[in-house]
Amino acid sequence: MDNYNNRDKILSILYDSFNEWVSGEDISRHLGISRTAVWKNINILRDTGYIIESSNKSGHKLVSSNNVLNEFAIRKNLNTAVFGRRDIRIFESAGSTNIEAFKLATAGSPEGSIVIADTQESGKGRMGRVWSSPPGKNIYVSMILRPAIPPYLAPRLTIVTAVALSETLIDAGVTGHRIKWPNDILAGDKKISGILTEMKGDTDAIEFIIPGIGININSTLNDYPPELHNTVTSLNMILNSITDRNEFLALLLSNFEKFYNLFLNGEFSSILSIWEERAEIIGREIRVQQFKETFTGRVIDLNEDGNLIVDTGSEKRTVNSGDINYL
């Protein structure tokens, strides 16, 4: 039994008796390891951020998880068959979770594997933007998908991911949000989360797809540069309370697996209907900014892939890329 498994099992025992004393002798006997090994692993858990009290007379007591991202704490709340059940990599710091997930997928990691970072040094947004990633507060996660679908259907997975994320925010108490096409979620006019979907493949086949998600969970305005204060929010700022990041992640993975399976089973139209209802975009006047041009118009419909049909006054245009702003 390696030390990592010992730590997980000790953590499980402490969680089961949260805020209650558990004797080192009981833990030692249950796991078949020495009390010295128990003590060593307790200290390692403390070093990762868990608040654990110890007493020569009473044993050990988990007082607070301190919102530490932990594989065991994620899995104990999962309701999935695949996502979160495979490879989980948790980085204290990463360039970006999409970059790390891309490496793992290229090396052969199976579908359902996930990469999480406590902070990102160069978090990636769409169109080359940077995603601000304050440490210890939020969730930055990427998932490895290997769907047996033709490449032209791949963009639909951004909508699938957005609906799963929206469902998770509702479950967490953030009901008054709106999905902004194609990949952001806004509470009021402020961004609470974003999605960046990347793919490796060719015109004939997909090797893998990586949806990367950034969700502002426990951050405050003080965690962001002043230029973002008018455009960013978080669960903490909305709910005025701290959210357990491991529980939120488990819920997100469970919701994603549900909608991903619906998508694979040919039920994208029902997912798109949910997206349309929560986007509230039909009939809105928008400005579309693409790499080479900017134009305005009114959204009159969505096509079967979730692309916008925009009436500019002189023509109807299908928008499948770019940024939009509501007018």
NUVO-442101 format. One record per residue (C-alpha): chain; z, y, x. Coordinates in steps of 0.1 Angstrom, whole numbers, m for minus. Each point is the difference from the previous one (the first is absolute). Example, Ala and Ser with C-alpha at 12.3 -4.5 7.8 and 13.67 -1.06 7.14 Angstrom:
// residues 2
TORPA,A,78,m45,123
TORPA,A,m7,34,14
***
This chain:
// residues 327
TORPA,A,0,0,0
TORPA,A,m11,32,17
TORPA,A,19,33,0
TORPA,A,m24,17,m24
TORPA,A,6,m27,m27
TORPA,A,38,2,7
TORPA,A,m1,38,m6
TORPA,A,m19,m4,m32
TORPA,A,24,m27,m12
TORPA,A,31,21,10
TORPA,A,m15,29,m18
TORPA,A,m6,m22,m31
TORPA,A,37,m10,0
TORPA,A,12,36,4
TORPA,A,m24,11,m28
TORPA,A,14,m27,m23
TORPA,A,35,13,6
TORPA,A,m10,37,2
TORPA,A,30,22,8
TORPA,A,23,m31,2
TORPA,A,15,m16,30
TORPA,A,m16,m33,13
TORPA,A,18,m17,28
TORPA,A,m18,m6,33
TORPA,A,12,m36,m1
TORPA,A,m17,m6,m34
TORPA,A,m32,15,13
TORPA,A,2,m21,31
TORPA,A,6,m32,m19
TORPA,A,m27,7,m26
TORPA,A,m27,6,27
TORPA,A,12,m25,26
TORPA,A,3,27,27
TORPA,A,29,13,21
TORPA,A,21,30,m11
TORPA,A,m12,17,32
TORPA,A,m36,m4,m13
TORPA,A,11,14,m34
TORPA,A,15,30,18
TORPA,A,m31,5,21
TORPA,A,m23,0,m30
TORPA,A,23,23,m20
TORPA,A,m2,25,29
TORPA,A,m38,m2,0
TORPA,A,0,7,m37
TORPA,A,22,30,6
TORPA,A,m25,12,27
TORPA,A,m28,m1,m25
TORPA,A,19,22,m23
TORPA,A,21,m21,m24
TORPA,A,35,12,m6
TORPA,A,22,m31,5
TORPA,A,38,2,3
TORPA,A,18,m27,20
TORPA,A,37,m11,2
TORPA,A,16,m27,21
TORPA,A,21,m9,m30
TORPA,A,m26,3,m29
TORPA,A,m34,m6,16
TORPA,A,m31,21,m8
TORPA,A,m11,22,m29
TORPA,A,m34,15,m7
TORPA,A,8,36,m12
TORPA,A,m35,14,m1
TORPA,A,m35,m11,8
TORPA,A,m6,36,11
TORPA,A,m35,m3,m14
TORPA,A,m11,m20,30
TORPA,A,m34,m16,m4
TORPA,A,5,m37,3
TORPA,A,m21,m31,m7
TORPA,A,29,m19,m16
TORPA,A,9,29,m23
TORPA,A,m36,3,m11
TORPA,A,m5,m37,m7
TORPA,A,32,m4,m19
TORPA,A,m14,22,m28
TORPA,A,m36,m12,0
TORPA,A,m17,m14,m30
TORPA,A,m32,m11,17
TORPA,A,m18,m31,11
TORPA,A,m20,15,29
TORPA,A,7,36,9
TORPA,A,31,3,21
TORPA,A,2,m38,3
TORPA,A,m22,m1,31
TORPA,A,2,20,32
TORPA,A,22,31,m2
TORPA,A,0,24,30
TORPA,A,25,29,0
TORPA,A,m5,26,26
TORPA,A,26,26,9
TORPA,A,m29,22,8
TORPA,A,m38,m6,m1
TORPA,A,m31,21,5
TORPA,A,m9,m9,m36
TORPA,A,7,m31,m21
TORPA,A,m38,m3,m7
TORPA,A,m7,m2,37
TORPA,A,26,m27,5
TORPA,A,m11,m19,m31
TORPA,A,m37,2,12
TORPA,A,11,m17,33
TORPA,A,19,m28,m18
TORPA,A,m29,m6,m24
TORPA,A,m25,m1,28
TORPA,A,23,m26,17
TORPA,A,m1,m21,m31
TORPA,A,32,9,m20
TORPA,A,m3,m14,m35
TORPA,A,m4,19,m33
TORPA,A,34,13,m12
TORPA,A,12,10,35
TORPA,A,15,35,2
TORPA,A,7,26,26
TORPA,A,28,25,m5
TORPA,A,11,29,22
TORPA,A,32,21,m1
TORPA,A,m21,29,13
TORPA,A,m36,5,10
TORPA,A,m10,20,31
TORPA,A,m35,7,m14
TORPA,A,0,m10,m37
TORPA,A,m35,0,m14
TORPA,A,m12,17,m31
TORPA,A,m35,2,m14
TORPA,A,m28,20,17
TORPA,A,19,1,33
TORPA,A,31,16,m13
TORPA,A,35,m7,13
TORPA,A,26,m15,m23
TORPA,A,35,15,8
TORPA,A,24,m29,7
TORPA,A,36,11,4
TORPA,A,21,m29,14
TORPA,A,26,m20,m19
TORPA,A,m8,15,m34
TORPA,A,m32,m13,m15
TORPA,A,m23,m30,m3
TORPA,A,m32,m4,21
TORPA,A,m15,m34,m7
TORPA,A,m34,m18,4
TORPA,A,m11,m33,m15
TORPA,A,m26,m25,11
TORPA,A,m24,m11,m27
TORPA,A,m27,m26,3
TORPA,A,m17,1,m34
TORPA,A,m30,m22,m7
TORPA,A,m20,29,m15
TORPA,A,m33,17,9
TORPA,A,5,31,22
TORPA,A,m13,24,m27
TORPA,A,31,m8,m21
TORPA,A,24,9,28
TORPA,A,6,36,m11
TORPA,A,15,m12,m32
TORPA,A,30,m12,20
TORPA,A,11,36,5
TORPA,A,3,3,m38
TORPA,A,18,m33,m2
TORPA,A,25,12,27
TORPA,A,5,34,m17
TORPA,A,8,m17,m34
TORPA,A,25,m24,17
TORPA,A,16,29,18
TORPA,A,2,20,m32
TORPA,A,16,m29,m18
TORPA,A,26,m2,28
TORPA,A,8,37,m3
TORPA,A,5,m4,m37
TORPA,A,23,m29,6
TORPA,A,19,22,25
TORPA,A,5,28,m26
TORPA,A,m29,23,10
TORPA,A,m18,1,m34
TORPA,A,m16,34,1
TORPA,A,m26,m5,26
TORPA,A,m38,1,1
TORPA,A,m25,m20,21
TORPA,A,m23,24,17
TORPA,A,m35,m14,8
TORPA,A,m5,m19,21
TORPA,A,31,m9,19
TORPA,A,31,23,m6
TORPA,A,28,1,m24
TORPA,A,14,34,m11
TORPA,A,33,9,m16
TORPA,A,m8,34,m15
TORPA,A,m24,15,25
TORPA,A,18,m16,30
TORPA,A,m10,m31,19
TORPA,A,24,m29,m1
TORPA,A,m22,m27,14
TORPA,A,m35,m7,14
TORPA,A,m22,m30,6
TORPA,A,m25,m7,28
TORPA,A,m22,m31,m4
TORPA,A,m20,m13,30
TORPA,A,m23,m30,3
TORPA,A,m15,m22,27
TORPA,A,m32,m18,m10
TORPA,A,m37,5,m4
TORPA,A,m24,4,m29
TORPA,A,2,m37,m8
TORPA,A,37,m9,3
TORPA,A,35,14,3
TORPA,A,21,m12,29
TORPA,A,31,18,m12
TORPA,A,12,32,m18
TORPA,A,31,20,9
TORPA,A,15,23,m26
TORPA,A,25,23,17
TORPA,A,26,17,m21
TORPA,A,24,29,8
TORPA,A,27,7,m26
TORPA,A,25,29,4
TORPA,A,33,m17,m10
TORPA,A,31,17,14
TORPA,A,m14,29,19
TORPA,A,10,36,m7
TORPA,A,m20,32,6
TORPA,A,19,4,33
TORPA,A,m18,m31,13
TORPA,A,m34,17,m3
TORPA,A,m16,30,17
TORPA,A,1,32,m20
TORPA,A,m37,m1,m7
TORPA,A,5,m31,m22
TORPA,A,30,12,m20
TORPA,A,m22,11,m29
TORPA,A,m20,m32,m2
TORPA,A,24,m29,7
TORPA,A,27,m17,m20
TORPA,A,20,m33,1
TORPA,A,20,m23,m23
TORPA,A,31,16,14
TORPA,A,m11,35,m9
TORPA,A,m10,m11,m35
TORPA,A,28,m24,m8
TORPA,A,27,17,21
TORPA,A,11,m34,13
TORPA,A,m6,m24,29
TORPA,A,m23,m30,m7
TORPA,A,3,m33,18
TORPA,A,m32,m3,21
TORPA,A,1,m38,2
TORPA,A,4,m3,m38
TORPA,A,m28,24,m6
TORPA,A,m23,m18,25
TORPA,A,7,m34,m17
TORPA,A,m8,16,m34
TORPA,A,m32,15,14
TORPA,A,m12,m33,14
TORPA,A,8,m18,m33
TORPA,A,m19,26,m20
TORPA,A,m29,m1,24
TORPA,A,m3,m38,m1
TORPA,A,m1,2,m38
TORPA,A,m28,25,m2
TORPA,A,m19,m15,30
TORPA,A,m1,m34,m18
TORPA,A,m12,17,m32
TORPA,A,m28,16,21
TORPA,A,m10,m33,16
TORPA,A,0,m16,m34
TORPA,A,m26,25,m12
TORPA,A,23,24,m20
TORPA,A,m8,32,19
TORPA,A,m9,18,m32
TORPA,A,35,m3,m13
TORPA,A,14,14,33
TORPA,A,m25,28,m1
TORPA,A,12,9,m35
TORPA,A,35,3,13
TORPA,A,m12,22,29
TORPA,A,m20,22,m24
TORPA,A,30,5,m23
TORPA,A,23,10,29
TORPA,A,m27,21,18
TORPA,A,m5,23,m30
TORPA,A,m33,10,16
TORPA,A,m26,m3,m28
TORPA,A,m10,34,m12
TORPA,A,16,18,31
TORPA,A,m19,27,19
TORPA,A,1,m9,37
TORPA,A,m13,11,34
TORPA,A,m14,m28,21
TORPA,A,0,4,37
TORPA,A,m22,m25,20
TORPA,A,m9,0,36
TORPA,A,m32,20,m5
TORPA,A,5,19,m32
TORPA,A,24,14,m26
TORPA,A,m8,2,m37
TORPA,A,19,4,m33
TORPA,A,m4,m16,m34
TORPA,A,17,m18,m29
TORPA,A,10,m37,1
TORPA,A,m17,m16,m30
TORPA,A,5,m37,8
TORPA,A,8,m27,25
TORPA,A,m25,m27,9
TORPA,A,9,m37,2
TORPA,A,12,4,36
TORPA,A,23,29,m7
TORPA,A,m24,27,14
TORPA,A,0,34,m17
TORPA,A,m29,11,m21
TORPA,A,m1,38,4
TORPA,A,m21,24,m21
TORPA,A,m7,30,23
TORPA,A,m19,19,m28
TORPA,A,m34,m8,15
TORPA,A,4,m37,6
TORPA,A,23,m30,m3
TORPA,A,12,m13,34
TORPA,A,18,m32,9
TORPA,A,29,8,24
TORPA,A,11,m30,21
TORPA,A,15,18,30
TORPA,A,15,33,10
TORPA,A,30,21,m10
TORPA,A,6,17,m34
TORPA,A,21,29,m12
TORPA,A,7,8,m36
TORPA,A,m12,34,m12
***
